[in-house]
Amino acid sequence: MQKEISSTSSSKTTKKSEQSSWTKNKIGSLWTKKNNSGKTFLSGEIVMDGKKVPCLIFKNDYQEGNTPHFHIYSLEGE
């Protein structure tokens, strides 16, 4: 039984160190929302140079060739 307990506590320690790595590399947060016509988009903020920049991300519905799948718009300076 003790081996199982130490094994469990060892894996918890590993998970904590993985979380701190993800937390260290996090640059923002996004939430899914729907506009009035029912289309889904992302809304949130990205941290650049220590400053939180609010942004919106929309799917590019007019893709041709090598165009991006999404467009990001800053809400800063509205």
C-alpha positions in Angstrom: 0.0 0.0 0.0 2.7 2.5 0.8 4.2 2.1 -2.7 0.9 3.1 -4.2 0.7 6.2 -2.0 4.2 7.3 -2.8 3.6 6.7 -6.4 0.5 8.8 -6.3 2.2 11.6 -4.4 5.1 11.5 -6.9 2.7 11.9 -9.9 1.1 14.9 -8.1 4.5 16.5 -7.8 5.1 16.0 -11.5 1.7 17.5 -12.4 2.5 20.6 -10.2 5.8 21.2 -12.1 4.0 20.8 -15.4 1.4 23.4 -14.4 4.0 25.9 -13.4 5.6 25.5 -16.8 2.3 26.1 -18.6 1.6 29.1 -16.2 5.0 30.5 -17.0 4.4 30.4 -20.8 0.8 31.6 -20.7 0.3 34.8 -22.7 -3.4 35.3 -22.5 -6.9 33.9 -22.2 -9.8 33.6 -24.6 -13.5 32.8 -24.3 -15.9 31.6 -27.0 -18.9 33.9 -27.7 -21.6 34.3 -30.3 -22.5 37.4 -32.2 -26.1 38.5 -33.0 -26.1 36.4 -36.2 -25.0 33.3 -34.3 -21.4 33.1 -35.5 -18.8 32.0 -32.9 -15.8 34.1 -32.2 -13.1 34.4 -29.5 -12.8 37.3 -27.1 -10.1 37.9 -24.5 -6.7 39.4 -23.8 -3.1 38.8 -24.7 -0.3 40.1 -22.6 2.4 42.0 -24.7 5.3 43.8 -23.0 3.6 43.3 -19.6 0.4 45.1 -20.8 -2.9 43.3 -21.3 -4.3 43.9 -24.8 -8.0 43.1 -25.3 -8.6 41.3 -28.6 -11.2 39.5 -30.8 -10.5 36.6 -33.1 -12.8 35.8 -36.0 -12.7 32.8 -38.4 -11.8 33.9 -42.0 -14.8 32.8 -44.0 -13.2 34.0 -47.3 -10.2 31.7 -47.6 -8.5 31.5 -50.9 -5.1 29.9 -51.4 -2.7 30.7 -48.6 -4.9 33.0 -46.6 -5.1 32.8 -42.8 -7.8 30.7 -41.1 -8.4 33.4 -38.4 -7.9 37.2 -38.0 -7.0 38.8 -34.7 -8.2 42.4 -33.9 -7.0 44.5 -31.0 -9.7 46.4 -29.1 -7.0 48.8 -27.8 -7.6 52.4 -28.9 -11.3 52.1 -29.6 
